[in-house]
Amino acid sequence: MKNHLFSVDVLLVVCVYTLSCIDALPYKLLQAIQFENCPLKNRCSLIQNAAFNDRLCECDYDECTTFGDCCIDFARPNSRKASRQTCMPYGNITYQGVYVVNTCFSGYLGSEEVTKLCVQDNFSDPLVSAPVTDNSNGETYLNQYCAICNGVSTTSMKTWEILFVCDDEDLEANDISWDDIKYDPALKKWGYDKYGQFNACKFIYDKPPTVSVTGRPCRSNLISSCPSTWNRSRYRRECESYMAVVTDRSNKAYKNPHCALCNDAEKDDLKCLATSVSHRTKIDFSYALIMDINRTYGDIVGVSRSCEGRQKYDPFFKKCRALQCGIPGYTSVNGKCVKQ
């Protein structure tokens, strides 16, 4: 009887470890593609306790089915759960990201405009559009709108650093300054004028050194679905089911080899994403203006403007303003951002 009970226990352990003795996708699906594979980085049975930067997928079943980043031998078709978070890129390392809250709390009864801008920001107000971390628990929100509609106290909001990046090879270090930055309402972009022509720039956000972020790390800017014209349903299903990040010859990244192939990548060009940050390609840009509004003095790198009280200088709108509740028409009352 003891031997019989022992064998049952072993079977249970095996099934708990693989999570599904029947439904998990077979690893041979990945092997069949015959690309430059790396099972030590994309197979749960071999990854074990590897650090995030030493693996290409996740093995924490309850979490990875929510975020859609399970390794193939932990993934099951159509098992992904709904999530209130999105993978947000940050910093200047390619594919580096962290999950942030990008929807409002279901019980939020405030402004419809705040709800809309939490999900679909137009970046007309860059300082409010920057990610915000709740300093009390390390939770990060896509922007200040999302922080407000999730009830984050204005006193614990920490705004991320803003890099205003311009890809113009002809720019010299002193060609433009914050005073030259303007918004084009037709293009809905920020940039600068040069030779009578508007040049759009982009925003890159980075974690301030003083902020502790608890969000789940992720691999950002991945192609994770097949085009609508792709008619092989099995590839589409497998593309959406698991993660084993690969890159092609042009360094374009895909969630897995099935996603790569249904987007016309050549299998001979595919290789596993470089896990070491030192081997990743840095995001290349010609010129950047850097801003950290959390600094006690000299709030903006390269700009020296003094403001009264707890206000900060906004280089986009060229004025001092309160940024802990920076949405126009709102004010901070007892730690909450409410409509005036």
LUMVEXFI-840268 format. One record per residue (C-alpha): residue number from 1; residue in three letters; x, y, z. Coordinates in nm, 2 decimals, always signed. Example, Ala and Ser with C-alpha at 12.3 -4.5 7.8 and 13.67 -1.06 7.14 Angstrom:
2
<r pos="1" code="ALA" east="+1.23" north="-0.45" up="+0.78"/>
<r pos="2" code="SER" east="+1.37" north="-0.11" up="+0.71"/>
END
This chain:
340
<r pos="1" code="MET" east="+0.00" north="+0.00" up="+0.00"/>
<r pos="2" code="LYS" east="+0.28" north="+0.24" up="+0.08"/>
<r pos="3" code="ASN" east="+0.44" north="+0.18" up="-0.26"/>
<r pos="4" code="HIS" east="+0.10" north="+0.25" up="-0.43"/>
<r pos="5" code="LEU" east="+0.06" north="+0.57" up="-0.24"/>
<r pos="6" code="PHE" east="+0.41" north="+0.68" up="-0.32"/>
<r pos="7" code="SER" east="+0.35" north="+0.62" up="-0.70"/>
<r pos="8" code="VAL" east="+0.04" north="+0.84" up="-0.68"/>
<r pos="9" code="ASP" east="+0.23" north="+1.12" up="-0.51"/>
<r pos="10" code="VAL" east="+0.50" north="+1.11" up="-0.78"/>
<r pos="11" code="LEU" east="+0.24" north="+1.13" up="-1.05"/>
<r pos="12" code="LEU" east="+0.08" north="+1.43" up="-0.88"/>
<r pos="13" code="VAL" east="+0.41" north="+1.61" up="-0.85"/>
<r pos="14" code="VAL" east="+0.49" north="+1.55" up="-1.22"/>
<r pos="15" code="CYS" east="+0.15" north="+1.68" up="-1.32"/>
<r pos="16" code="VAL" east="+0.18" north="+1.99" up="-1.09"/>
<r pos="17" code="TYR" east="+0.52" north="+2.07" up="-1.23"/>
<r pos="18" code="THR" east="+0.41" north="+2.04" up="-1.60"/>
<r pos="19" code="LEU" east="+0.07" north="+2.18" up="-1.50"/>
<r pos="20" code="SER" east="-0.10" north="+1.98" up="-1.76"/>
<r pos="21" code="CYS" east="-0.02" north="+1.62" up="-1.84"/>
<r pos="22" code="ILE" east="-0.24" north="+1.64" up="-2.16"/>
<r pos="23" code="ASP" east="-0.30" north="+2.00" up="-2.27"/>
<r pos="24" code="ALA" east="+0.04" north="+2.17" up="-2.26"/>
<r pos="25" code="LEU" east="+0.18" north="+2.24" up="-2.61"/>
<r pos="26" code="PRO" east="+0.45" north="+1.98" up="-2.70"/>
<r pos="27" code="TYR" east="+0.80" north="+2.12" up="-2.73"/>
<r pos="28" code="LYS" east="+0.84" north="+1.94" up="-3.06"/>
<r pos="29" code="LEU" east="+0.63" north="+2.22" up="-3.22"/>
<r pos="30" code="LEU" east="+0.93" north="+2.45" up="-3.15"/>
<r pos="31" code="GLN" east="+1.19" north="+2.19" up="-3.25"/>
<r pos="32" code="ALA" east="+1.01" north="+2.12" up="-3.58"/>
<r pos="33" code="ILE" east="+1.08" north="+2.48" up="-3.71"/>
<r pos="34" code="GLN" east="+1.45" north="+2.39" up="-3.71"/>
<r pos="35" code="PHE" east="+1.59" north="+2.74" up="-3.63"/>
<r pos="36" code="GLU" east="+1.88" north="+2.83" up="-3.40"/>
<r pos="37" code="ASN" east="+1.70" north="+2.71" up="-3.08"/>
<r pos="38" code="CYS" east="+1.79" north="+2.76" up="-2.72"/>
<r pos="39" code="PRO" east="+1.60" north="+2.51" up="-2.49"/>
<r pos="40" code="LEU" east="+1.79" north="+2.62" up="-2.18"/>
<r pos="41" code="LYS" east="+1.62" north="+2.96" up="-2.22"/>
<r pos="42" code="ASN" east="+1.27" north="+2.87" up="-2.35"/>
<r pos="43" code="ARG" east="+1.17" north="+2.54" up="-2.18"/>
<r pos="44" code="CYS" east="+1.04" north="+2.53" up="-1.82"/>
<r pos="45" code="SER" east="+1.18" north="+2.19" up="-1.76"/>
<r pos="46" code="LEU" east="+1.53" north="+2.32" up="-1.82"/>
<r pos="47" code="ILE" east="+1.50" north="+2.69" up="-1.71"/>
<r pos="48" code="GLN" east="+1.44" north="+2.61" up="-1.34"/>
<r pos="49" code="ASN" east="+1.54" north="+2.92" up="-1.14"/>
<r pos="50" code="ALA" east="+1.71" north="+3.12" up="-1.42"/>
<r pos="51" code="ALA" east="+1.70" north="+3.50" up="-1.37"/>
<r pos="52" code="PHE" east="+1.47" north="+3.71" up="-1.60"/>
<r pos="53" code="ASN" east="+1.76" north="+3.81" up="-1.82"/>
<r pos="54" code="ASP" east="+1.86" north="+3.45" up="-1.87"/>
<r pos="55" code="ARG" east="+1.53" north="+3.32" up="-2.00"/>
<r pos="56" code="LEU" east="+1.29" north="+3.40" up="-2.29"/>
<r pos="57" code="CYS" east="+0.96" north="+3.31" up="-2.13"/>
<r pos="58" code="GLU" east="+0.80" north="+3.24" up="-1.79"/>
<r pos="59" code="CYS" east="+0.70" north="+2.94" up="-1.58"/>
<r pos="60" code="ASP" east="+0.48" north="+3.09" up="-1.31"/>
<r pos="61" code="TYR" east="+0.15" north="+2.94" up="-1.44"/>
<r pos="62" code="ASP" east="-0.10" north="+3.16" up="-1.27"/>
<r pos="63" code="GLU" east="+0.08" north="+3.47" up="-1.38"/>
<r pos="64" code="CYS" east="+0.21" north="+3.37" up="-1.72"/>
<r pos="65" code="THR" east="-0.14" north="+3.27" up="-1.84"/>
<r pos="66" code="THR" east="-0.26" north="+3.62" up="-1.74"/>
<r pos="67" code="PHE" east="+0.03" north="+3.80" up="-1.92"/>
<r pos="68" code="GLY" east="+0.06" north="+3.56" up="-2.21"/>
<r pos="69" code="ASP" east="+0.43" north="+3.49" up="-2.16"/>
<r pos="70" code="CYS" east="+0.43" north="+3.12" up="-2.07"/>
<r pos="71" code="CYS" east="+0.70" north="+2.89" up="-2.21"/>
<r pos="72" code="ILE" east="+0.57" north="+2.64" up="-2.46"/>
<r pos="73" code="ASP" east="+0.58" north="+2.35" up="-2.22"/>
<r pos="74" code="PHE" east="+0.37" north="+2.55" up="-1.97"/>
<r pos="75" code="ALA" east="+0.13" north="+2.71" up="-2.22"/>
<r pos="76" code="ARG" east="-0.21" north="+2.58" up="-2.33"/>
<r pos="77" code="PRO" east="-0.41" north="+2.71" up="-2.63"/>
<r pos="78" code="ASN" east="-0.67" north="+2.97" up="-2.55"/>
<r pos="79" code="SER" east="-0.58" north="+2.98" up="-2.18"/>
<r pos="80" code="ARG" east="-0.49" north="+3.35" up="-2.15"/>
<r pos="81" code="LYS" east="-0.68" north="+3.55" up="-1.89"/>
<r pos="82" code="ALA" east="-0.78" north="+3.91" up="-1.90"/>
<r pos="83" code="SER" east="-0.52" north="+4.16" up="-1.76"/>
<r pos="84" code="ARG" east="-0.55" north="+4.52" up="-1.66"/>
<r pos="85" code="GLN" east="-0.18" north="+4.58" up="-1.75"/>
<r pos="86" code="THR" east="+0.03" north="+4.63" up="-2.06"/>
<r pos="87" code="CYS" east="+0.40" north="+4.58" up="-2.14"/>
<r pos="88" code="MET" east="+0.55" north="+4.93" up="-2.15"/>
<r pos="89" code="PRO" east="+0.89" north="+4.99" up="-2.31"/>
<r pos="90" code="TYR" east="+1.14" north="+5.21" up="-2.11"/>
<r pos="91" code="GLY" east="+1.50" north="+5.32" up="-2.12"/>
<r pos="92" code="ASN" east="+1.73" north="+5.29" up="-2.42"/>
<r pos="93" code="ILE" east="+1.78" north="+4.91" up="-2.43"/>
<r pos="94" code="THR" east="+1.58" north="+4.74" up="-2.70"/>
<r pos="95" code="TYR" east="+1.28" north="+4.52" up="-2.59"/>
<r pos="96" code="GLN" east="+1.32" north="+4.62" up="-2.23"/>
<r pos="97" code="GLY" east="+0.98" north="+4.66" up="-2.06"/>
<r pos="98" code="VAL" east="+0.77" north="+4.65" up="-1.75"/>
<r pos="99" code="TYR" east="+0.40" north="+4.57" up="-1.70"/>
<r pos="100" code="VAL" east="+0.20" north="+4.88" up="-1.60"/>
<r pos="101" code="VAL" east="-0.17" north="+4.94" up="-1.52"/>
<r pos="102" code="ASN" east="-0.34" north="+5.09" up="-1.83"/>
<r pos="103" code="THR" east="-0.71" north="+5.07" up="-1.73"/>
<r pos="104" code="CYS" east="-0.92" north="+5.24" up="-1.47"/>
<r pos="105" code="PHE" east="-1.06" north="+5.07" up="-1.16"/>
<r pos="106" code="SER" east="-1.40" north="+4.92" up="-1.24"/>
<r pos="107" code="GLY" east="-1.56" north="+5.13" up="-0.96"/>
<r pos="108" code="TYR" east="-1.42" north="+5.46" up="-1.08"/>
<r pos="109" code="LEU" east="-1.70" north="+5.72" up="-1.11"/>
<r pos="110" code="GLY" east="-1.50" north="+6.02" up="-1.22"/>
<r pos="111" code="SER" east="-1.45" north="+6.20" up="-1.55"/>
<r pos="112" code="GLU" east="-1.50" north="+6.00" up="-1.87"/>
<r pos="113" code="GLU" east="-1.22" north="+6.21" up="-2.02"/>
<r pos="114" code="VAL" east="-0.98" north="+6.07" up="-1.76"/>
<r pos="115" code="THR" east="-1.10" north="+5.72" up="-1.83"/>
<r pos="116" code="LYS" east="-1.05" north="+5.77" up="-2.20"/>
<r pos="117" code="LEU" east="-0.70" north="+5.93" up="-2.17"/>
<r pos="118" code="CYS" east="-0.58" north="+5.65" up="-1.94"/>
<r pos="119" code="VAL" east="-0.64" north="+5.40" up="-2.22"/>
<r pos="120" code="GLN" east="-0.58" north="+5.62" up="-2.52"/>
<r pos="121" code="ASP" east="-0.35" north="+5.91" up="-2.44"/>
<r pos="122" code="ASN" east="-0.30" north="+6.18" up="-2.70"/>
<r pos="123" code="PHE" east="+0.03" north="+6.31" up="-2.54"/>
<r pos="124" code="SER" east="-0.09" north="+6.67" up="-2.58"/>
<r pos="125" code="ASP" east="+0.03" north="+6.72" up="-2.21"/>
<r pos="126" code="PRO" east="+0.36" north="+6.52" up="-2.19"/>
<r pos="127" code="LEU" east="+0.42" north="+6.56" up="-1.81"/>
<r pos="128" code="VAL" east="+0.07" north="+6.41" up="-1.74"/>
<r pos="129" code="SER" east="+0.13" north="+6.14" up="-2.00"/>
<r pos="130" code="ALA" east="+0.45" north="+6.02" up="-1.84"/>
<r pos="131" code="PRO" east="+0.43" north="+5.69" up="-1.64"/>
<r pos="132" code="VAL" east="+0.37" north="+5.73" up="-1.27"/>
<r pos="133" code="THR" east="+0.48" north="+5.50" up="-0.98"/>
<r pos="134" code="ASP" east="+0.29" north="+5.48" up="-0.65"/>
<r pos="135" code="ASN" east="+0.57" north="+5.53" up="-0.41"/>
<r pos="136" code="SER" east="+0.38" north="+5.35" up="-0.13"/>
<r pos="137" code="ASN" east="+0.37" north="+5.01" up="-0.30"/>
<r pos="138" code="GLY" east="+0.58" north="+5.03" up="-0.62"/>
<r pos="139" code="GLU" east="+0.28" north="+4.99" up="-0.86"/>
<r pos="140" code="THR" east="+0.33" north="+5.17" up="-1.19"/>
<r pos="141" code="TYR" east="+0.06" north="+5.33" up="-1.41"/>
<r pos="142" code="LEU" east="+0.09" north="+5.41" up="-1.78"/>
<r pos="143" code="ASN" east="+0.02" north="+5.78" up="-1.71"/>
<r pos="144" code="GLN" east="-0.12" north="+6.01" up="-1.45"/>
<r pos="145" code="TYR" east="-0.47" north="+5.96" up="-1.58"/>
<r pos="146" code="CYS" east="-0.45" north="+5.59" up="-1.49"/>
<r pos="147" code="ALA" east="-0.30" north="+5.67" up="-1.15"/>
<r pos="148" code="ILE" east="-0.58" north="+5.91" up="-1.07"/>
<r pos="149" code="CYS" east="-0.87" north="+5.68" up="-1.18"/>
<r pos="150" code="ASN" east="-0.71" north="+5.40" up="-0.97"/>
<r pos="151" code="GLY" east="-0.72" north="+5.62" up="-0.66"/>
<r pos="152" code="VAL" east="-0.34" north="+5.67" up="-0.61"/>
<r pos="153" code="SER" east="-0.27" north="+5.94" up="-0.36"/>
<r pos="154" code="THR" east="-0.12" north="+6.26" up="-0.52"/>
<r pos="155" code="THR" east="+0.14" north="+6.27" up="-0.24"/>
<r pos="156" code="SER" east="+0.29" north="+5.93" up="-0.34"/>
<r pos="157" code="MET" east="+0.29" north="+5.98" up="-0.72"/>
<r pos="158" code="LYS" east="+0.64" north="+5.97" up="-0.87"/>
<r pos="159" code="THR" east="+0.67" north="+6.07" up="-1.23"/>
<r pos="160" code="TRP" east="+0.92" north="+5.89" up="-1.45"/>
<r pos="161" code="GLU" east="+1.21" north="+6.06" up="-1.63"/>
<r pos="162" code="ILE" east="+1.13" north="+6.19" up="-1.98"/>
<r pos="163" code="LEU" east="+1.38" north="+6.17" up="-2.27"/>
<r pos="164" code="PHE" east="+1.26" north="+6.38" up="-2.56"/>
<r pos="165" code="VAL" east="+1.44" north="+6.21" up="-2.85"/>
<r pos="166" code="CYS" east="+1.50" north="+6.35" up="-3.19"/>
<r pos="167" code="ASP" east="+1.64" north="+6.14" up="-3.48"/>
<r pos="168" code="ASP" east="+1.81" north="+6.41" up="-3.69"/>
<r pos="169" code="GLU" east="+2.16" north="+6.32" up="-3.78"/>
<r pos="170" code="ASP" east="+2.23" north="+6.69" up="-3.86"/>
<r pos="171" code="LEU" east="+2.15" north="+6.81" up="-3.51"/>
<r pos="172" code="GLU" east="+2.44" north="+6.95" up="-3.31"/>
<r pos="173" code="ALA" east="+2.44" north="+6.96" up="-2.93"/>
<r pos="174" code="ASN" east="+2.32" north="+7.32" up="-2.90"/>
<r pos="175" code="ASP" east="+2.09" north="+7.33" up="-3.21"/>
<r pos="176" code="ILE" east="+1.77" north="+7.30" up="-3.01"/>
<r pos="177" code="SER" east="+1.67" north="+7.35" up="-2.65"/>
<r pos="178" code="TRP" east="+1.35" north="+7.32" up="-2.45"/>
<r pos="179" code="ASP" east="+1.25" north="+7.67" up="-2.56"/>
<r pos="180" code="ASP" east="+1.23" north="+7.54" up="-2.92"/>
<r pos="181" code="ILE" east="+0.99" north="+7.25" up="-2.85"/>
<r pos="182" code="LYS" east="+0.64" north="+7.30" up="-2.98"/>
<r pos="183" code="TYR" east="+0.32" north="+7.09" up="-3.03"/>
<r pos="184" code="ASP" east="+0.17" north="+7.04" up="-3.38"/>
<r pos="185" code="PRO" east="-0.21" north="+6.98" up="-3.32"/>
<r pos="186" code="ALA" east="-0.26" north="+6.85" up="-3.67"/>
<r pos="187" code="LEU" east="+0.00" north="+6.58" up="-3.64"/>
<r pos="188" code="LYS" east="-0.06" north="+6.54" up="-3.26"/>
<r pos="189" code="LYS" east="+0.32" north="+6.53" up="-3.21"/>
<r pos="190" code="TRP" east="+0.58" north="+6.74" up="-3.03"/>
<r pos="191" code="GLY" east="+0.89" north="+6.85" up="-3.21"/>
<r pos="192" code="TYR" east="+1.07" north="+7.16" up="-3.34"/>
<r pos="193" code="ASP" east="+1.09" north="+7.38" up="-3.65"/>
<r pos="194" code="LYS" east="+1.40" north="+7.37" up="-3.87"/>
<r pos="195" code="TYR" east="+1.43" north="+7.56" up="-4.20"/>
<r pos="196" code="GLY" east="+1.06" north="+7.63" up="-4.19"/>
<r pos="197" code="GLN" east="+0.97" north="+7.26" up="-4.15"/>
<r pos="198" code="PHE" east="+0.83" north="+7.08" up="-3.84"/>
<r pos="199" code="ASN" east="+1.04" north="+6.79" up="-3.73"/>
<r pos="200" code="ALA" east="+0.86" north="+6.54" up="-3.50"/>
<r pos="201" code="CYS" east="+1.04" north="+6.39" up="-3.20"/>
<r pos="202" code="LYS" east="+0.94" north="+6.11" up="-2.96"/>
<r pos="203" code="PHE" east="+0.93" north="+6.03" up="-2.59"/>
<r pos="204" code="ILE" east="+1.13" north="+5.76" up="-2.41"/>
<r pos="205" code="TYR" east="+1.06" north="+5.71" up="-2.04"/>
<r pos="206" code="ASP" east="+1.30" north="+5.57" up="-1.79"/>
<r pos="207" code="LYS" east="+1.27" north="+5.47" up="-1.42"/>
<r pos="208" code="PRO" east="+1.40" north="+5.74" up="-1.19"/>
<r pos="209" code="PRO" east="+1.69" north="+5.61" up="-0.97"/>
<r pos="210" code="THR" east="+1.49" north="+5.71" up="-0.65"/>
<r pos="211" code="VAL" east="+1.18" north="+5.50" up="-0.74"/>
<r pos="212" code="SER" east="+1.14" north="+5.14" up="-0.66"/>
<r pos="213" code="VAL" east="+0.92" north="+4.96" up="-0.92"/>
<r pos="214" code="THR" east="+0.76" north="+4.63" up="-0.84"/>
<r pos="215" code="GLY" east="+0.60" north="+4.56" up="-1.18"/>
<r pos="216" code="ARG" east="+0.65" north="+4.24" up="-1.37"/>
<r pos="217" code="PRO" east="+0.94" north="+4.27" up="-1.62"/>
<r pos="218" code="CYS" east="+0.85" north="+4.20" up="-1.98"/>
<r pos="219" code="ARG" east="+0.99" north="+4.19" up="-2.34"/>
<r pos="220" code="SER" east="+0.84" north="+4.49" up="-2.51"/>
<r pos="221" code="ASN" east="+0.76" north="+4.58" up="-2.88"/>
<r pos="222" code="LEU" east="+0.72" north="+4.22" up="-2.99"/>
<r pos="223" code="ILE" east="+0.52" north="+4.12" up="-3.29"/>
<r pos="224" code="SER" east="+0.28" north="+3.88" up="-3.13"/>
<r pos="225" code="SER" east="+0.01" north="+3.80" up="-3.38"/>
<r pos="226" code="CYS" east="-0.04" north="+3.69" up="-3.74"/>
<r pos="227" code="PRO" east="-0.16" north="+3.93" up="-4.00"/>
<r pos="228" code="SER" east="-0.53" north="+3.92" up="-4.08"/>
<r pos="229" code="THR" east="-0.45" north="+3.78" up="-4.43"/>
<r pos="230" code="TRP" east="-0.28" north="+3.47" up="-4.28"/>
<r pos="231" code="ASN" east="-0.52" north="+3.18" up="-4.32"/>
<r pos="232" code="ARG" east="-0.34" north="+2.89" up="-4.14"/>
<r pos="233" code="SER" east="-0.53" north="+2.88" up="-3.82"/>
<r pos="234" code="ARG" east="-0.29" north="+2.64" up="-3.64"/>
<r pos="235" code="TYR" east="+0.00" north="+2.88" up="-3.68"/>
<r pos="236" code="ARG" east="-0.22" north="+3.17" up="-3.56"/>
<r pos="237" code="ARG" east="-0.33" north="+2.97" up="-3.26"/>
<r pos="238" code="GLU" east="+0.03" north="+2.88" up="-3.17"/>
<r pos="239" code="CYS" east="+0.16" north="+3.23" up="-3.23"/>
<r pos="240" code="GLU" east="-0.08" north="+3.35" up="-2.97"/>
<r pos="241" code="SER" east="-0.03" north="+3.07" up="-2.72"/>
<r pos="242" code="TYR" east="+0.32" north="+3.08" up="-2.59"/>
<r pos="243" code="MET" east="+0.64" north="+3.28" up="-2.57"/>
<r pos="244" code="ALA" east="+0.99" north="+3.20" up="-2.70"/>
<r pos="245" code="VAL" east="+1.12" north="+3.53" up="-2.82"/>
<r pos="246" code="VAL" east="+1.32" north="+3.53" up="-3.15"/>
<r pos="247" code="THR" east="+1.47" north="+3.80" up="-3.37"/>
<r pos="248" code="ASP" east="+1.53" north="+3.81" up="-3.74"/>
<r pos="249" code="ARG" east="+1.82" north="+3.94" up="-3.95"/>
<r pos="250" code="SER" east="+1.70" north="+4.30" up="-3.91"/>
<r pos="251" code="ASN" east="+1.67" north="+4.26" up="-3.53"/>
<r pos="252" code="LYS" east="+1.29" north="+4.27" up="-3.55"/>
<r pos="253" code="ALA" east="+1.16" north="+4.07" up="-3.25"/>
<r pos="254" code="TYR" east="+0.87" north="+3.82" up="-3.24"/>
<r pos="255" code="LYS" east="+0.68" north="+3.66" up="-2.95"/>
<r pos="256" code="ASN" east="+0.78" north="+3.31" up="-3.09"/>
<r pos="257" code="PRO" east="+0.89" north="+3.15" up="-3.41"/>
<r pos="258" code="HIS" east="+0.53" north="+3.08" up="-3.52"/>
<r pos="259" code="CYS" east="+0.46" north="+3.46" up="-3.50"/>
<r pos="260" code="ALA" east="+0.78" north="+3.52" up="-3.70"/>
<r pos="261" code="LEU" east="+0.69" north="+3.27" up="-3.98"/>
<r pos="262" code="CYS" east="+0.34" north="+3.40" up="-4.03"/>
<r pos="263" code="ASN" east="+0.48" north="+3.75" up="-4.07"/>
<r pos="264" code="ASP" east="+0.71" north="+3.63" up="-4.35"/>
<r pos="265" code="ALA" east="+1.03" north="+3.60" up="-4.16"/>
<r pos="266" code="GLU" east="+1.28" north="+3.33" up="-4.29"/>
<r pos="267" code="LYS" east="+1.33" north="+3.05" up="-4.05"/>
<r pos="268" code="ASP" east="+1.70" north="+3.04" up="-4.13"/>
<r pos="269" code="ASP" east="+1.73" north="+3.40" up="-4.01"/>
<r pos="270" code="LEU" east="+1.57" north="+3.34" up="-3.67"/>
<r pos="271" code="LYS" east="+1.76" north="+3.32" up="-3.35"/>
<r pos="272" code="CYS" east="+1.68" north="+3.35" up="-2.98"/>
<r pos="273" code="LEU" east="+1.67" north="+3.70" up="-2.85"/>
<r pos="274" code="ALA" east="+2.00" north="+3.79" up="-2.68"/>
<r pos="275" code="THR" east="+1.92" north="+3.77" up="-2.31"/>
<r pos="276" code="SER" east="+2.22" north="+3.96" up="-2.18"/>
<r pos="277" code="VAL" east="+2.15" north="+4.33" up="-2.17"/>
<r pos="278" code="SER" east="+2.51" north="+4.39" up="-2.27"/>
<r pos="279" code="HIS" east="+2.44" north="+4.21" up="-2.60"/>
<r pos="280" code="ARG" east="+2.12" north="+4.40" up="-2.67"/>
<r pos="281" code="THR" east="+2.11" north="+4.68" up="-2.93"/>
<r pos="282" code="LYS" east="+2.08" north="+5.02" up="-2.77"/>
<r pos="283" code="ILE" east="+1.81" north="+5.25" up="-2.91"/>
<r pos="284" code="ASP" east="+1.99" north="+5.48" up="-3.14"/>
<r pos="285" code="PHE" east="+1.90" north="+5.85" up="-3.15"/>
<r pos="286" code="SER" east="+2.08" north="+6.17" up="-3.25"/>
<r pos="287" code="TYR" east="+1.98" north="+6.41" up="-2.97"/>
<r pos="288" code="ALA" east="+1.78" north="+6.39" up="-2.65"/>
<r pos="289" code="LEU" east="+1.66" north="+6.64" up="-2.39"/>
<r pos="290" code="ILE" east="+1.64" north="+6.48" up="-2.05"/>
<r pos="291" code="MET" east="+1.39" north="+6.58" up="-1.77"/>
<r pos="292" code="ASP" east="+1.35" north="+6.45" up="-1.42"/>
<r pos="293" code="ILE" east="+1.07" north="+6.63" up="-1.24"/>
<r pos="294" code="ASN" east="+1.14" north="+6.45" up="-0.91"/>
<r pos="295" code="ARG" east="+1.46" north="+6.63" up="-0.85"/>
<r pos="296" code="THR" east="+1.46" north="+6.87" up="-0.55"/>
<r pos="297" code="TYR" east="+1.66" north="+7.14" up="-0.73"/>
<r pos="298" code="GLY" east="+1.73" north="+7.19" up="-1.09"/>
<r pos="299" code="ASP" east="+1.41" north="+7.00" up="-1.18"/>
<r pos="300" code="ILE" east="+1.50" north="+6.98" up="-1.55"/>
<r pos="301" code="VAL" east="+1.84" north="+6.88" up="-1.68"/>
<r pos="302" code="GLY" east="+1.97" north="+7.18" up="-1.87"/>
<r pos="303" code="VAL" east="+1.70" north="+7.42" up="-1.74"/>
<r pos="304" code="SER" east="+1.72" north="+7.64" up="-1.44"/>
<r pos="305" code="ARG" east="+1.38" north="+7.79" up="-1.35"/>
<r pos="306" code="SER" east="+1.26" north="+7.84" up="-0.99"/>
<r pos="307" code="CYS" east="+0.89" north="+7.79" up="-0.91"/>
<r pos="308" code="GLU" east="+0.69" north="+7.86" up="-0.59"/>
<r pos="309" code="GLY" east="+0.60" north="+7.60" up="-0.34"/>
<r pos="310" code="ARG" east="+0.57" north="+7.25" up="-0.48"/>
<r pos="311" code="GLN" east="+0.52" north="+7.36" up="-0.84"/>
<r pos="312" code="LYS" east="+0.75" north="+7.25" up="-1.12"/>
<r pos="313" code="TYR" east="+0.86" north="+7.42" up="-1.43"/>
<r pos="314" code="ASP" east="+0.69" north="+7.26" up="-1.74"/>
<r pos="315" code="PRO" east="+0.93" north="+7.31" up="-2.04"/>
<r pos="316" code="PHE" east="+0.66" north="+7.21" up="-2.29"/>
<r pos="317" code="PHE" east="+0.41" north="+7.48" up="-2.19"/>
<r pos="318" code="LYS" east="+0.69" north="+7.72" up="-2.05"/>
<r pos="319" code="LYS" east="+0.52" north="+7.78" up="-1.71"/>
<r pos="320" code="CYS" east="+0.53" north="+7.67" up="-1.35"/>
<r pos="321" code="ARG" east="+0.25" north="+7.43" up="-1.26"/>
<r pos="322" code="ALA" east="+0.14" north="+7.17" up="-0.99"/>
<r pos="323" code="LEU" east="+0.22" north="+6.83" up="-1.13"/>
<r pos="324" code="GLN" east="+0.10" north="+6.60" up="-0.86"/>
<r pos="325" code="CYS" east="-0.25" north="+6.66" up="-0.99"/>
<r pos="326" code="GLY" east="-0.15" north="+6.82" up="-1.32"/>
<r pos="327" code="ILE" east="-0.47" north="+6.76" up="-1.52"/>
<r pos="328" code="PRO" east="-0.63" north="+7.09" up="-1.62"/>
<r pos="329" code="GLY" east="-0.95" north="+7.15" up="-1.42"/>
<r pos="330" code="TYR" east="-0.85" north="+6.92" up="-1.13"/>
<r pos="331" code="THR" east="-0.71" north="+6.99" up="-0.79"/>
<r pos="332" code="SER" east="-0.56" north="+6.79" up="-0.51"/>
<r pos="333" code="VAL" east="-0.79" north="+6.75" up="-0.21"/>
<r pos="334" code="ASN" east="-0.69" north="+6.53" up="+0.09"/>
<r pos="335" code="GLY" east="-0.44" north="+6.34" up="-0.13"/>
<r pos="336" code="LYS" east="-0.69" north="+6.28" up="-0.41"/>
<r pos="337" code="CYS" east="-0.71" north="+6.44" up="-0.75"/>
<r pos="338" code="VAL" east="-1.07" north="+6.57" up="-0.80"/>
<r pos="339" code="LYS" east="-1.25" north="+6.78" up="-1.05"/>
<r pos="340" code="GLN" east="-1.28" north="+7.15" up="-0.95"/>
END
